[in-house]
Amino acid sequence: MLNIDSQKWQNTKAERGRALPAGIYKGVIKNVVQKLSKSGKPMLAIAFDIAEGEYEGYFMDLYGKNVGKDGKEAKWPNSGVTYMLIDEEHLGRFKAFCEDVEESNPGYTFNMEETTLKNKVIGLVMGEEEYRSQRDGEIHTSVKCSRMIPLSKMADAKVPSVKKLKEDNQQYVPSQQYMTEEIPFN
């Protein structure tokens, strides 16, 4: 027989975990790290979290569950990171992002220092994406940031349709693959 106090059992709320649904969320940038893409192009890894509502702190909660797990340093959940190329070819997209951050944070002006983006709010358009699990080979879905928008455009934003997995046997790396992103927090 289990040795659990019956009163504690009665007062305990069942936890089934919570999955972030696709949707439009107010987000906060938690960290920005300059890196090189696999092809050697400069990019930013932008770690974010949900800033308010039912899912506030969602990615921090996932991160916290992995602190000290298996004796390894915790990693920020990969689904809470978006990557933005900042080479000449993609500079217009990056400038639009910076203008959206400025609009969403009155009084803030981007000064070419990526660390100043930390703790700024921005709209997050989160959509579902299919992936083939490396664990069981089945197709599952995860929720990823499809784009960032100014807070003023959140009310009119639409949740994207599910991004389907290509059926041409290409290998696909899941977006929530075991909390792999290294985004340090100070």
VOGU-3710 file (C-alpha; in Angstrom, 3 decimals, decimal comma):
1> mlnidsqkwq> 0,000/0,000/0,000  1,192/3,544/-0,785  2,174/5,734/2,121  0,308/8,913/1,051  -1,638/10,995/3,542  -5,328/10,839/2,542  -5,900/14,531/3,375  -2,971/15,597/1,150  -4,334/13,328/-1,601  -7,760/14,968/-1,373
11> ntkaergral> -6,263/18,475/-1,482  -3,864/17,785/-4,360  -4,807/19,087/-7,788  -4,133/16,637/-10,643  -1,433/17,900/-13,041  -1,498/16,771/-16,623  0,971/19,293/-17,978  0,026/22,121/-20,241  0,833/22,411/-23,891  1,046/25,847/-25,458
21> pagiykgvik> -1,640/26,078/-28,143  -1,103/27,890/-31,421  -2,164/31,498/-30,999  -1,214/35,151/-30,750  0,612/36,077/-27,538  2,269/39,070/-25,943  5,872/38,000/-25,586  9,006/39,222/-23,882  12,516/38,808/-25,245  14,541/36,962/-22,604
31> nvvqklsksg> 17,919/36,925/-24,319  19,616/37,575/-27,660  22,828/35,862/-28,730  24,737/36,519/-31,943  25,779/33,289/-33,699  26,620/31,878/-37,095  24,099/29,820/-39,043  25,032/26,354/-40,327  25,947/28,028/-43,623  28,209/30,520/-41,814
41> kpmlaiafdi> 25,924/33,564/-42,036  25,568/35,897/-39,047  22,303/35,507/-37,163  20,639/36,190/-33,851  19,145/33,522/-31,603  16,271/35,299/-29,857  14,944/33,542/-26,752  11,455/34,648/-25,716  8,691/33,825/-23,284  4,978/34,493/-22,956
51> aegeyegyfm> 4,536/37,792/-21,083  0,950/37,586/-19,843  -2,199/35,519/-19,664  -2,795/31,859/-18,933  0,560/30,811/-20,437  2,689/33,557/-18,869  6,174/32,194/-18,152  5,518/29,027/-20,179  9,089/28,611/-21,485  10,641/29,597/-18,139
61> dlygknvgkd> 8,579/26,822/-16,534  9,942/24,311/-19,062  13,459/25,624/-18,511  13,037/25,355/-14,741  12,008/21,717/-15,002  15,366/20,964/-16,626  17,644/22,821/-14,218  20,157/20,354/-12,885  18,513/17,424/-14,681  20,972/14,589/-15,334
71> gkeakwpnsg> 23,757/16,741/-13,874  23,777/18,928/-17,011  23,210/22,642/-17,376  19,604/23,443/-18,307  18,844/24,560/-21,863  16,186/27,057/-22,909  13,411/25,226/-24,802  14,111/25,327/-28,533  10,450/26,147/-29,247  11,017/29,365/-27,249
81> vtymlideeh> 13,761/30,547/-29,604  13,550/32,092/-33,045  16,484/32,650/-35,362  16,988/35,714/-37,526  19,661/36,060/-40,189  21,327/39,476/-40,096  23,496/39,300/-43,218  23,095/41,830/-46,030  20,506/39,720/-47,865  18,218/39,587/-44,797
91> lgrfkafced> 18,902/43,039/-43,340  15,461/44,415/-44,336  13,683/41,713/-42,331  15,901/42,415/-39,327  15,265/46,175/-39,603  11,493/45,541/-39,704  11,819/43,430/-36,540  13,767/46,214/-34,785  11,139/48,788/-35,809  8,405/46,480/-34,465
101> veesnpgytf> 10,257/46,218/-31,146  10,649/50,009/-31,028  6,921/50,501/-31,723  6,003/47,987/-29,012  8,304/49,618/-26,435  7,737/53,408/-26,422  10,932/55,332/-25,719  13,203/52,487/-26,871  15,464/52,992/-29,882  17,576/50,124/-31,228
111> nmeettlknk> 21,241/51,196/-31,120  22,877/48,246/-32,956  23,536/46,513/-29,628  21,586/43,239/-29,644  21,653/42,929/-25,851  19,401/46,023/-25,588  16,575/43,898/-27,046  16,484/41,881/-23,816  13,307/42,418/-21,734  11,494/44,183/-24,583
121> viglvmgeee> 7,915/43,116/-25,380  6,753/41,990/-28,826  3,803/40,151/-30,330  4,316/36,435/-31,008  2,464/34,536/-33,727  2,747/30,910/-32,634  1,791/28,185/-35,110  1,696/24,386/-35,171  4,280/22,491/-37,172  4,493/18,780/-37,886
131> yrsqrdgeih> 7,656/16,767/-37,255  8,600/13,107/-37,302  9,611/11,935/-33,848  13,078/10,438/-33,565  11,773/8,441/-30,622  8,851/6,614/-32,243  8,962/7,612/-35,930  5,409/8,988/-35,716  4,296/12,417/-36,901  3,573/14,833/-34,048
141> tsvkcsrmip> 3,090/18,591/-33,846  4,870/21,284/-31,919  4,161/24,989/-31,564  6,808/27,436/-32,783  7,056/31,148/-33,343  6,253/31,770/-36,991  6,856/35,514/-36,712  7,108/38,448/-34,336  4,842/41,470/-34,778  4,246/44,814/-33,074
151> lskmadakvp> 1,842/44,666/-30,143  -0,494/47,013/-32,024  -1,067/44,356/-34,728  -1,868/41,455/-32,391  -5,651/41,954/-32,499  -5,705/41,604/-36,304  -3,152/38,790/-36,567  -4,249/35,352/-37,724  -2,984/32,034/-36,404  -1,266/30,257/-39,310
161> svkklkednq> -2,549/26,898/-40,530  -0,579/23,816/-39,512  2,741/23,595/-41,340  2,676/20,078/-42,781  5,690/17,807/-42,880  7,078/17,227/-46,352  6,325/13,698/-47,546  9,479/13,275/-49,637  11,420/11,358/-46,956  13,608/14,322/-46,083
171> qyvpsqqymt> 14,974/14,168/-42,582  13,342/16,753/-40,368  14,686/17,924/-37,033  11,885/18,446/-34,495  11,497/21,953/-33,150  11,158/20,821/-29,522  14,041/18,405/-29,590  14,979/17,879/-25,968  15,613/21,480/-24,910  18,751/21,939/-26,987
181> eeipfn> 19,220/25,679/-27,213  21,991/27,219/-25,163  20,765/30,637/-24,117  22,459/31,701/-20,875  20,553/33,783/-18,353  22,200/36,361/-16,148
//
